Every structure is written in structure tokens, then in C-alpha cells.
Amino acid sequence: MAYQLYYWPGLQGRGEFVRLALEAAGAPYTDVGRGEAAAGQGMPALLHCLQDPSAVRPPFACPVLVDGKLAIAQTAAILLYLGPRLKLVGASETDRIWTHQIQLTIADAVSEAHNTHHPVGVGLYYEDQKPEAAKVAKSFRTQRIPKFLGWLETVLERNPKGDKYLVGA
Ligand SMILES: N[C@@H](CCC(=O)N[C@@H](CS)C(=O)NCC(=O)O)C(=O)O
């Protein structure tokens, strides 16, 4: 059965991390938020997924991946689930947990990038926090991006199986 991805239509955002994995593996999936409401998809379906009052384990935010009866939120958790199923990660626990560490670090970078535009409040408009955003953006550019990218370069260089992939061959 095809996977269902629930993510905001019109932006790549964190949904893209899940799309990239599904696309790389050629896995069948429906990008529900980008579908037509008339076909039971689009925004109504997305909002239902996020706000379904009958969900015992409701997601906090999207992306959400649905596989049959299982609904998983949190990008890194979704990729932890998909990795072995799509054969995008090594079979050993060591490889899988290392890959997960890398993904969580990338998620930290994404969060910090988002924070550069919303340093005072996530719920406030960027226009209302421009001076603070400029300060945070400067330290993000000069300190944090180099640290994240430098670490990823090191991971590539130290991969014993070559520098094409972060983990394994
Ligand atoms: N840590 C979560 C963050 C999820 C998240 O912040 N999703 C955004 C879109 S990229 C959202 O819909 N946020 C709504 C909210 O936080 O209220 C993940 O990596 O999936």
C-alpha cells in the first residue's frame, strides 16, 4: 500500500526530507496536502490528520507519514522508520543509530535556520522581530552554519567506505 505524506502544500519545508527518501527509493506515496480536496486530499485532509479528535496519539505538527494504521510525526522519527524499509540505511544497529544521529543534527540545523527569522516568538511575524532576527542571522551565518557544515564534511571524510555518502557505501 502506498505511503501517505501529510505536509503543508506550497512549501518544501520539513516535508522535503521525507519526499527525498521516498523518491530516492522509488517508493509509492501520496502527497496528501498537494492533492485535490475533491479527491479526499488537500488542506481538509491535512487539517483532519492534525486535528482528528479521535486520534489516541495525535501528532504535534507535520510532516506526518501514514503507513496503514500507523501514523508517525517528527521528521527524524519518520526517517528512522523508513530507512530500513526503503533500504536507505545499513542493516546494522550501529549504522542505523549513527544515521539517526546525523539526521537529528540536520534537524537541529533546520530549527536554528528557522529561528533566525523568528527569534522572539515562533508565532510572531518576521516583520515584528527584524532587528533581533538580523542579530541571530549574523551569528548563524558566521558561527553555526560553518560548524554544522564543517561537521558534515568531517563525517564524509571519515567514512571508511568512501566520501560519496555520509554513512556506508
Ligand atoms: N521537530 C519537528 C518539527 C515539526 C514542525 O515544526 N513542523 C512545522 C512545519 S515544518 C509545523 O507545521 N509547525 C506547526 C507548529 O509547530 O505549530 C520535525 O522535525 O518534524
The ligand as an SDF file (V2000), in Angstrom:
LIG
                    3D

 20 19  0  0  0  0  0  0  0  0999 V2000
   10.6160   18.6090   15.1470 N   0  0  0  0  0  0  0  0  0  0  0  0
    9.5440   18.5370   14.1830 C   0  0  0  0  0  0  0  0  0  0  0  0
    9.1000   19.9440   13.8330 C   0  0  0  0  0  0  0  0  0  0  0  0
    7.7920   19.9410   13.1080 C   0  0  0  0  0  0  0  0  0  0  0  0
    7.4130   21.3450   12.6940 C   0  0  0  0  0  0  0  0  0  0  0  0
    7.8110   22.3560   13.3030 O   0  0  0  0  0  0  0  0  0  0  0  0
    6.6050   21.4080   11.6310 N   0  0  0  0  0  0  0  0  0  0  0  0
    6.1920   22.6970   11.1060 C   0  0  0  0  0  0  0  0  0  0  0  0
    6.2250   22.6990    9.6130 C   0  0  0  0  0  0  0  0  0  0  0  0
    7.8650   22.4240    9.0130 S   0  0  0  0  0  0  0  0  0  0  0  0
    4.7890   22.9760   11.5810 C   0  0  0  0  0  0  0  0  0  0  0  0
    3.8300   22.6020   10.9420 O   0  0  0  0  0  0  0  0  0  0  0  0
    4.6930   23.6150   12.7470 N   0  0  0  0  0  0  0  0  0  0  0  0
    3.4490   23.9770   13.3350 C   0  0  0  0  0  0  0  0  0  0  0  0
    3.6240   24.1810   14.8230 C   0  0  0  0  0  0  0  0  0  0  0  0
    4.7220   23.9580   15.3630 O   0  0  0  0  0  0  0  0  0  0  0  0
    2.6370   24.6040   15.4310 O   0  0  0  0  0  0  0  0  0  0  0  0
   10.0160   17.7660   12.9410 C   0  0  0  0  0  0  0  0  0  0  0  0
   11.2360   17.7080   12.7080 O   0  0  0  0  0  0  0  0  0  0  0  0
    9.1860   17.2020   12.2100 O   0  0  0  0  0  0  0  0  0  0  0  0
  1  2  1  0
  2  3  1  0
  2 18  1  0
  3  4  1  0
  4  5  1  0
  5  6  2  0
  5  7  1  0
  7  8  1  0
  8  9  1  0
  8 11  1  0
  9 10  1  0
 11 12  2  0
 11 13  1  0
 13 14  1  0
 14 15  1  0
 15 16  2  0
 15 17  1  0
 18 19  2  0
 18 20  1  0
M  END
$$$$
